Amino acid sequence: MRLSDDLYAFPWQSFTENNCNSYLIAGAYRILIDPGHQHLFGELRNSLGSMGIGLENINLIIATHIHPDHIEAVQAFSSLPTMVTIHEEEYRYFKDTISRYPQFDFDFFLTEGSLKAGGTELEVFHTPGHSPGSICIYWPSRKALFAGDVIFEQGVGRTDLPGGSGDHLKNSIKRLSSLDVEILLPGHGSIIRGKEQVARNFALVEQVYFGLL
């Protein structure tokens, strides 16, 4: 799904298998956000191929968190020079405490703040709650927020998984709600377009879900 000249979305639409939405920042330096499950990666590979983009053309993969439905498919890039990154807190928590999660090799670790990747300037927000080192990526020039599993259309990420926290998730969502966002790109479900629609969704989530977290 082409959202603009340099932004593409690959929403997961199956009702029988869980996988995440993936996103591509398609400048001269190509950034893939959340490649998804390894066994379901063929669909994303084919979609990229139809655009004339091979795996070798992806420069950087950013995983919003380490849950398998967001990160497993980095294995498809293991023999390529593609760099892979995640927040350092996410790596440390799962490496030290959850042995059943697969271990991946990362080229560097993210911290909160600015990230310049090629000519693209992004902002990294550490947004724990769904997982300890979950991140959201804000693209100021496009007013786009890649939200991972922090907030969805009329929903929020689970907090009952290892390292989850309802209080942390509420604080993360409150921080994100102050950003100037015109397109919300969640890890699952529908994309929200329009500043008013995004603000309305933040307000609805706070009203409906904060009392349950």
C-alpha positions as CSV (number, residue, x, y, z in Angstrom):
1,M,0.0,0.0,0.0
2,R,1.6,3.3,-1.2
3,L,1.0,6.0,1.4
4,S,3.3,8.6,-0.3
5,D,6.3,8.6,-2.6
6,D,8.6,7.4,0.2
7,L,6.3,5.5,2.6
8,Y,4.7,2.1,2.0
9,A,2.6,0.0,4.3
10,F,2.1,-3.8,4.2
11,P,-0.8,-4.4,6.5
12,W,-1.4,-8.0,7.6
13,Q,-5.0,-8.9,6.9
14,S,-5.3,-12.6,7.6
15,F,-7.8,-13.6,10.3
16,T,-6.3,-17.0,10.8
17,E,-2.7,-16.3,11.5
18,N,-1.2,-13.5,13.6
19,N,1.5,-11.3,12.1
20,C,2.4,-7.6,12.3
21,N,2.0,-4.8,9.9
22,S,5.3,-3.9,8.2
23,Y,6.4,-0.5,6.9
24,L,9.0,0.7,4.4
25,I,10.6,4.1,4.3
26,A,11.7,4.1,0.7
27,G,14.2,6.8,0.1
28,A,17.7,6.2,-1.2
29,Y,18.4,4.6,2.1
30,R,15.6,2.0,2.7
31,I,14.3,1.3,6.2
32,L,12.1,-1.6,6.9
33,I,10.1,-1.5,10.2
34,D,9.0,-4.8,11.7
35,P,9.5,-7.6,9.1
36,G,7.2,-10.0,11.0
37,H,7.2,-13.7,11.4
38,Q,9.7,-15.8,9.5
39,H,7.3,-18.4,8.3
40,L,5.0,-15.7,6.9
41,F,7.7,-13.5,5.4
42,G,7.1,-14.7,1.9
43,E,4.2,-12.4,1.4
44,L,6.2,-9.3,2.4
45,R,9.2,-10.5,0.2
46,N,6.8,-10.8,-2.8
47,S,5.3,-7.4,-2.1
48,L,8.8,-5.8,-2.0
49,G,9.8,-7.8,-5.1
50,S,6.8,-6.4,-7.0
51,M,8.2,-2.9,-6.3
52,G,11.6,-3.9,-7.7
53,I,13.1,-4.1,-4.2
54,G,15.1,-7.2,-3.2
55,L,16.2,-8.0,0.3
56,E,19.7,-6.9,-0.6
57,N,18.2,-3.4,-1.2
58,I,17.1,-2.9,2.4
59,N,19.7,-0.9,4.4
60,L,18.2,-1.0,7.9
61,I,15.6,-3.0,9.8
62,I,14.1,-1.4,12.9
63,A,12.2,-3.7,15.2
64,T,9.8,-1.9,17.5
65,H,10.1,-4.8,20.0
66,I,11.4,-8.4,20.1
67,H,8.1,-10.4,20.0
68,P,8.4,-13.0,17.3
69,D,5.5,-11.6,15.2
70,H,7.6,-8.4,14.7
71,I,11.2,-9.6,14.5
72,E,11.5,-13.2,13.5
73,A,12.0,-12.5,9.8
74,V,15.3,-10.7,10.3
75,Q,16.6,-14.2,9.8
76,A,16.0,-13.8,6.1
77,F,18.6,-11.0,6.1
78,S,21.3,-12.9,8.0
79,S,23.6,-13.3,5.0
80,L,23.1,-9.7,3.8
81,P,24.8,-6.4,4.9
82,T,21.4,-5.1,6.1
83,M,21.7,-3.7,9.6
84,V,19.3,-4.6,12.3
85,T,18.5,-2.6,15.4
86,I,16.3,-2.6,18.5
87,H,16.2,-0.7,21.8
88,E,18.9,-1.6,24.1
89,E,16.5,-2.2,27.1
90,E,14.5,-4.7,25.0
91,Y,17.6,-6.6,24.1
92,R,18.9,-6.7,27.7
93,Y,15.6,-7.7,29.3
94,F,14.9,-10.7,27.0
95,K,18.5,-11.8,26.8
96,D,18.8,-11.9,30.5
97,T,15.4,-13.2,31.6
98,I,13.5,-15.0,28.8
99,S,15.6,-17.9,27.5
100,R,12.8,-19.2,25.3
101,Y,12.9,-16.1,23.0
102,P,15.2,-16.5,20.0
103,Q,18.4,-14.6,20.2
104,F,19.3,-12.3,17.3
105,D,22.4,-10.4,16.2
106,F,22.1,-6.7,16.2
107,D,24.4,-4.1,14.6
108,F,23.7,-1.4,17.1
109,F,21.2,-0.5,19.8
110,L,18.8,2.4,19.9
111,T,18.2,4.8,22.7
112,E,15.7,7.6,23.0
113,G,16.5,10.6,20.8
114,S,17.3,11.4,17.2
115,L,18.2,8.8,14.6
116,K,19.6,9.9,11.2
117,A,19.5,7.0,8.8
118,G,20.8,8.0,5.4
119,G,19.0,11.3,4.7
120,T,16.0,10.4,6.8
121,E,15.7,12.0,10.2
122,L,13.6,10.1,12.8
123,E,12.9,10.4,16.5
124,V,13.0,7.3,18.7
125,F,10.7,7.2,21.7
126,H,11.2,4.5,24.4
127,T,7.6,3.5,25.1
128,P,7.5,0.6,27.6
129,G,4.3,-1.1,28.6
130,H,3.7,-3.8,26.0
131,S,7.3,-4.8,26.5
132,P,10.2,-3.3,28.5
133,G,12.1,-1.8,25.6
134,S,9.3,-1.2,23.1
135,I,9.9,1.8,20.9
136,C,7.8,4.1,18.6
137,I,9.4,5.9,15.7
138,Y,8.3,9.4,14.8
139,W,9.0,10.9,11.4
140,P,8.6,14.6,11.9
141,S,8.8,15.7,8.3
142,R,5.8,13.3,7.5
143,K,4.1,13.7,10.8
144,A,4.0,9.9,10.9
145,L,4.1,7.7,14.0
146,F,5.1,4.1,13.7
147,A,3.5,2.9,16.9
148,G,4.4,-0.8,17.2
149,D,2.1,-2.5,19.7
150,V,1.6,0.5,21.9
151,I,-1.6,1.9,20.5
152,F,-3.9,0.7,17.8
153,E,-7.1,1.9,16.2
154,Q,-9.5,1.8,19.2
155,G,-7.1,-0.4,21.2
156,V,-3.8,-0.9,23.0
157,G,-1.1,-3.5,23.2
158,R,-1.3,-6.4,25.7
159,T,0.3,-5.9,29.1
160,D,0.1,-9.5,30.3
161,L,3.2,-10.7,28.4
162,P,6.7,-10.9,30.1
163,G,7.8,-7.4,31.1
164,G,4.4,-5.8,30.4
165,S,3.1,-3.0,32.6
166,G,-0.3,-1.2,32.4
167,D,1.1,1.9,34.2
168,H,4.0,2.1,31.8
169,L,1.8,1.7,28.8
170,K,-0.5,4.5,29.9
171,N,2.5,6.8,30.4
172,S,3.8,5.9,27.0
173,I,0.5,6.6,25.3
174,K,0.2,10.0,27.1
175,R,3.6,11.0,25.8
176,L,2.8,10.0,22.2
177,S,-0.5,11.9,22.3
178,S,1.3,15.2,22.5
179,L,3.1,14.7,19.2
180,D,1.9,16.3,16.0
181,V,0.7,13.2,14.2
182,E,-1.2,13.1,10.9
183,I,-0.8,9.4,10.2
184,L,-0.7,6.6,12.9
185,L,0.9,3.4,11.7
186,P,0.2,0.7,14.3
187,G,1.7,-2.8,14.5
188,H,-1.7,-4.4,14.0
189,G,-5.0,-3.3,12.5
190,S,-5.9,-0.3,10.5
191,I,-3.9,2.8,9.8
192,I,-5.4,6.1,11.0
193,R,-5.0,9.1,8.8
194,G,-5.8,12.7,9.6
195,K,-4.8,14.8,12.6
196,E,-8.3,15.0,14.0
197,Q,-8.8,11.2,13.6
198,V,-5.5,10.4,15.3
199,A,-6.3,12.8,18.2
200,R,-9.8,11.3,18.5
201,N,-8.3,7.8,18.8
202,F,-5.9,8.8,21.5
203,A,-8.8,10.4,23.5
204,L,-10.9,7.3,23.0
205,V,-8.2,4.9,24.1
206,E,-7.6,7.0,27.2
207,Q,-11.3,7.1,28.0
208,V,-12.0,3.4,27.4
209,Y,-8.8,1.6,28.2
210,F,-6.9,3.5,30.9
211,G,-9.2,2.3,33.6
212,L,-8.6,-1.3,32.6
213,L,-4.8,-1.1,32.6
